[in-house]
Amino acid sequence: MAEKAVFYHAGCTVCVDTEQRFVGAMNPAAYDVEVVHLGETPQRLAEAEAAGVQSVPAIVMGGAVYHINHGADLSALR
C-alpha cells in the first residue's frame, strides 16, 4: 500500500515548478500524493500549520515536513 503524502503550495512559479519536478518524480506505487493549493483552499491552512508546515512549497510524508524551497511563508497566505 502506498504511503500518503501531502504537497502544499500557493500557486507561485516556485511552487508550480517544484510540484512538476518533485511530485512528478515520486514513485506512485510508493506514494499517494495529494496536492493542496492553499491559494485555492485557504481553509486548509490550519491543517498545514498543524502538520508543521511553515512555508511553501512543502511536502508532508511519514509524519515529517520537508520544506523544499522557500516560495512563501504561510503567514503571507492569510
Buried (B, 14 or more C-beta within 10 A) or exposed (E): EEEEBBBBBBBBEBBBBBBEEBBEEBEEEEBBBEBBBBEEEEEBBEBBEEBEBEBBBBBBBEEEBBBBEEBBEBEEBE
